[in-house]
Amino acid sequence: MRVLPAREPRLLGEFSWLLKDLAVAHAPQWSCRNKSAVAALATPPDARHEGHLLASRWAGGELPAYISTCEVDRREGFFTYAPPLADDHTVHWHMNFADPYLFGHGEGPLMAQDELQITEHPCLASLGRAIESGDHDQEGLKRFTREGGQATPVLVQGAPRRCVVDTTHLYGDNFARASQESVVEATTVIDPPTLSNIIALAALSPESGAYTSEQIRRLLQTAYTGFRSLVLRSERVTLHTGHWGCGAFGGNKGLVTAVQLLAAGAAGVEQVCFWWGRTELDRSALEHAAAVAEHLNGASVEDAVAQFVAAGYRWGIANENHVPYQPPGHCMLNK
């Protein structure tokens, strides 16, 4: 029987803003004094805002019949947004571990992955405001990375990264509680700014107990829709990601990482740079996931989902970020 090609994600809408217009008409409204202090360093009144920011929103698409893994570059720590090497001809994209409400919480006191990315790329806060205000002519360009239960990833091209904030001692709620002096000391201005490409993609909302086949399929579908959109936009893609949806959303690090690697391979991503953090506990989840992805390489989607369910992966506890990773009781690698 002939296998029909999967339906591709479709472009819902896109719009390009002048960065100088975004900075004036939709300036971030920092409600946290420490973020205001960072902004005063990174975007002073005489800061130059040159170039354009392009945002596009995507939806739909169907998983292919079979999944595959791709090349994985294991990296300690967190995103550095370093420019590609001279012989690297792929387009680099960095994940935003988004809430469904696009860039909606970065101006407040919390400092998790989404908020850190916005603080270092303040135009993202402006972009969220511009999209919500209707400062564009695209009906399908909305401020949601999930709508009607379906993934609607937002791709952002050309975001200036204006500073680096060292969050070693400032992550989470610690940022708002810290002294302004310590926050300023932890901030390094980038002048001129570097440019980043961002994909905002919300993981599944928190659940509990064992993962169901429906949840795993939705997770695969969500990741595939986002990653395939990158390939449709840029053709040759290097994806930077990490433990997506495994903090406040309580996702299982081993399962979610394996799903990302398989979805990226199926989508045609050339390489995944996986930033596993700073502890061996986080690295162990990546190593488990990479082995699982190799085990399932070439499997049908139905078979892969069935094996994930049979293994007994379970949801974690929100913000339980640094605990020893335990493979599921019926791990497929043991058979």
N, C-alpha and C positions, 0 to 999 in steps of 0.2 A: 504494500500500500504506500502510495506517495505521501510524504510528510510535507504539508504546506508550510511556507515560511511564517514565522510569528509576526503578528501585527506590530508595527513600530510605535513607540511613543510619539505623540503629536505635540506640536508647538501651540500653546494656548494664547500666547501673546508675548511681545518683547518691546522694549523701549530703551532708548539711549538718552542719558542726561549729561549735560555739561557739569563737571564736578564743581565748578564755581557757582553754578545756579543751585545745585543741591546744598552747598555750604551756606548759602544766603537764605534761600526760601525754606529750607527744611533742616535748620541747624539742630544738632542733638540737644536734648533738654536733660542734662545730667542731674539726677535727683540725689546723687551720692557725692559728698564733698570730696572723697578721695578720687573719684573718677573725674570730677571737675579739676582737681589738681593735675592729674595726668593730661587732661585735655589742654590745660593752660601751657604745658610744656610742648605737647605734640602739635597742637594747632593754635598757635598764638594769633593775635589779630592780623599780623602781617604775613601769615602763612599763604603760600601760593597753591591754588587749586587748579591744576592744568589737566586737560584731557577729558575723556568721556568715561561714563560708567554704563555698561550695558547689562540689563537684566532680562531674563527670559524665564517663562514658566511652562512646564511640560506636564503631560498626563497620559494615561493609557498605556498601550503596549501589552503584549502577551509574552509570557515566558516561553522560551524555545522548548522543544520536546526534551532536549538533553542539556545537561549542564557540564561545565568544565572549570578547572581552576586556571590560575595564571601565575606569572612570576611574582614572587613575594620578596621584597627587600625589608628585612627586619631592622627596625631602628629604635634605639633606646631614647627615652625622653619624649618630648612633645614637639609639635610643629615648629620648624625654624623658618619656613618659607624661603629657603635658600634658592638663588637662581639656578637654573639647570646648567649642567656642564656643557662645554662647547659642542661636544659630539652627541648631545641628547636632543633629538628632534621631536620629542613628544611635547604635548601641552600639559602642564602640571595643574591639577585641580586639588583643592583642599576642602575636606568635609567641614560643614558647620553642623554640629550635633543639635539640630534645630528643634525647638518647640514648634508645634503646628502653626503658631502665630509668629510669622517671620520677623526676626530681629526685634521682638517685642519687649524683651526684658533687659537688654544690655545697658540701658541708661540708669538702672536701679542699683541697689547695693551688692547684689550677689556677684561672685566672680567664679563661675564655672566655665566650661569650654566655650560655649556660645557667647557668654558675656566677655570673656577675654578676647575672643576674636573681634568683637565689636569695638572694644576699648582700643585695640591696636589698629583697627580699620574703622575709624569713626564715621566714614561715609556710609557704612552699612546701617547705622542708626538713621541717618538721613534718608537712605533709600527706603527703609520700611515706612517712614513717615510720608515720603513722596508717593509711594504706591497706594497707601491707605487714603491719602487726600485726593486721589484721582488726578494727580499732575502728570497725566499721560493720556493717550487715546486708545488704549488696548483693554477691551472689556475683560479678556481672559487673564490679565495680569493683576492678580489679587495678592493680599498679604497672608496667604495660607499655603503651607507646604503639605497639607492634607485637606481634602474636601470630599464630602460624601463617602467617607471611609476609604478613599483612594489616594495614593501618593500623588502629589502635585509639586515635584521638586522645583526650586528656583535656582537658576544658574546666574552668577554675577561675575562679569569679566572686567578686569582692570581696576580693582579696588586698591587704593594706595594704603600701604601699611606704614604708619607714621611713627610708631614707637614699638619697643619691646618691653613688656612688663614681666619681670621675674617673679613668678607666683610661688616659688619654693615654700615660702612661709606666709603667703597671702591668698591661698586658694580658698574658695568657698566663702563662708561667712567671715573668715579671718580678714578679708580685704577691708570690709566696712569698719571693722573694729580697730584696725591698725592705725598708728599715728600717721599724720600727713607726711611727716618727715621720712618715715620708712617707706612709704609709697613712692615718694619722689626719688628717693635713693635707689629704688628697685626699677625705675623707669629709664630707658635709654632711647633718646630721640633718633629716628632714622631720617637723615637729610642728605640727599633727596630721598623721598619715600620709594620703596620698592612696590611693585604691583602684584597683586594676588588674584587668582581665580577661585571663586568659592561656589560650592554646591550645598545648598541648604535643603536638608532631607530629614524629616521627622521619623524616628523609629516608632515601633508599636507602643501604644499607651500601656502603662503598667498593668500587669495581671499577677496572678499567684498560682501556685501549684504546678503541675506538669504542663508543658507546652502541648497544645493540640495540633492536629494536622492542619486545621484552618489557620491557626496563628503562624505556623512555620511557613505555610504557603504565602500568607500575606507578607511575612517578613522578606521572603525571597522576591516576591513581586515588587515590594517597595524598593528594595535595593537595586533590583534589575532595572526598574523604570528610571531611577536616578542615574545609574551608571551608563545605561544605554543612551540616555539623553546626552551625556558627556561625549560619547563616541559619535553620535549624530552631529553634534556641534563642532567637535575638534578633530575627529578621525583618530589620530594617534594620541592616546591618553595615558598619563601617569597619575594615579589616584593616591592621594595622601589621606589616610584615615587612621582610626584607632578604635578604642572600645566604645563604639557608637551605641547609644541607648542603654548603656550598662551602668550609669550613675543614678540619676534621679528616677530613671524609668525602670531600673531594676532588671535589665535584661541579663541573660546568662552569657557570660563572656565567651565561653567556648563555642556555644551554638551560634551566637550572633556573628562572631568573627568568621567561623566556617561559612556561614551564609553569605557574608560579604565577599569572601574570596571566590566562592562558586558563582555568585551573581556577577562579579566583575569579569570572570573568565567567560561566562556566557554572553556578556554584553560586548565583549571585544576589547576590554581594557588591556593594554600591553603590560603594565606593571602596577602592582599595589605596593606603596611604601607604607608599611604598618608601624605606627609609632606606639610602642607598647607601654610607655611610661617609665618609671624609675625603679620599680621593684621586681624582683624575680617572680613574685606572685602573679603579676600581670603578664610577664613573659611566658609563664607556664601555660596560661590560657591560650596564648597565641600558638605555642608549639603544638598543643592538643588540636587546635582548630586547623592548623596547616596539615597535620597528619590526617584528620578527618576529610579535609578537602581533597587530598590526594587519593584517599580511599574511595571517594564518591566521584572522582573525575570520570566523565563520560557516562554517568548514570542518567537514567530518565528522571525527570522531576518527580514523578509519582514514586519511584523507587527511593529516591533520596529523602523525600518527605517521610515515607514509611519507615526508613531506617532511623531517621532522627527521632520519630515518635517512639519507636521500639526501644531506643537507647534510654529514654526516660529523662531527657533534659528538663530541668525545672527552673522556674523564675527565681530570681534572687530578691534581696531586700533593697529597697531604694537607698542609694548612697552608701551601700556596703562595698566600697571600692577596693579595699586592700585586704582581702582575706585569701587564704590558700585556695587555689582552684581545684575542685574535685570533679573529675569526669563522672558522667552518669553511671548508675549501677550496672546497666547493661550496655556499656560502651561498645560500639560496633568494631572498634579496633582490637578488641579482645577475642573476636570470633575468628 
